Amino acid sequence: FFTPDTMLLLSASSCFAPATELRCRGCHGSGGGTSRCGRISMGSAAVSGEAAEEAYWRAWFWDKASEAVEEQFASAGKRALRRVREYIKVNRGDVAQGMPKKLRKHPHYEVVGGYFPGLSATPFLDASAAPFDAIRRAAPAIREELDGLLAREAEFEDIGKPLGWRTMPIYYRGERQASFPAEECPQTMGALGKLRLAGETVAFQRQSPGTGLPRHVDPCSWVVACHVGMVCPTGEEGGETPYISVAGEKYHWREGEVMVFDPSFKHETFNPTSQDRIILNIDLFHPELTDLECRVIQETIRLKKELFGSTEAQEWRGP
C-alpha cells in the first residue's frame, strides 16, 4: 500500500500529470528479437504500475478537493458551481479526454497541469478591455519606477532558465518577495493590487542580446500572461526587434504596450538586438473565470500544499 512518504515523493514529481504514452523505440517496426522486447515488457510493467499509482493518488486528491469545495462553498447555487464540479471531474481523470476535441487535437495547444473547462482558448487575448486597460494606463508610472531601480543597479536574478534570462520577482507562487523594494514602487504595487493575480509569477524580466526561451507551454489553462513593454530596443538598421512567438504568430514588444496571451499555447522568445529587453510579466486569472471559480482554484492549490507539502518540483500538475 502507498505510504505518506510515497505520496510526498509522487507529489514532488508528476503525480497528477497526464500519463505519458509508452513507445517501444528499440524494436518497433524492425522485427526485433524476443529478448529485446522482453526487456521492454519488463519496463512497461513498471511504468504501468507507476501509472496506476499515479491515477490512485490523483483520484484520491480530487475526491478530497471535492469534499472541501462542497463544504466551503455550500451556499453557492448550482449554476455557480457547474464549471467548478466539471473542473474537479476533469482533473480527477485523464485531463486530455476532458478537453474539447479542437483543443485536444490542436498542434500548438497542450495542458501539462490543471485544466479548467469552458474558458475561451486563443493564442492572444484582447488587451484593450478591462482589466488590462488599467495596467496600460499605469505603464508610464511603472516604467519611471523601474528606471529608478535600474539607476541604482537593482539586481536581476538568474533563476536557472536558459542563459540570458533574468528576473526581478515581485510575487512568486502567490507570495510577495521580500527582495523586491516595494516601498520604492508604489505605483507598480498599486496597479498590481487592482488585478486578479493568479498566484504564479509577477516580475520584471530581462532578456540579454542574442538569447531567448525555447518553445514550451505553462502548466495551467486558467492562467493568462500579461506582458507590459518596459525597455524594448529597436532593431539595428531596420532589423527585427525582440519578440515572442505564440502558436507560430509573432508579437514584437513595444514600450508602454500591453499584450496578453494564453501560455497553454506553445510559445518561445528571442532578442535579436544588441541591447537588453525588459518587460513586466504578470500572471493573471483568465478573465472569463468568476470570482468564486478563482477562489475554488486557490482552495485546491492550498489543499495540495496542505496534503503533500512544498517540494522542489513546484510546477502545478493538476495539482
Summary of the structure (lengths in Angstrom):
residues: 319
radius of gyration: 21.8
end to end distance: 21.9
largest distance: 68.8
contacts: 939
relative contact order: 0.16
helix: 38%
strand: 19%
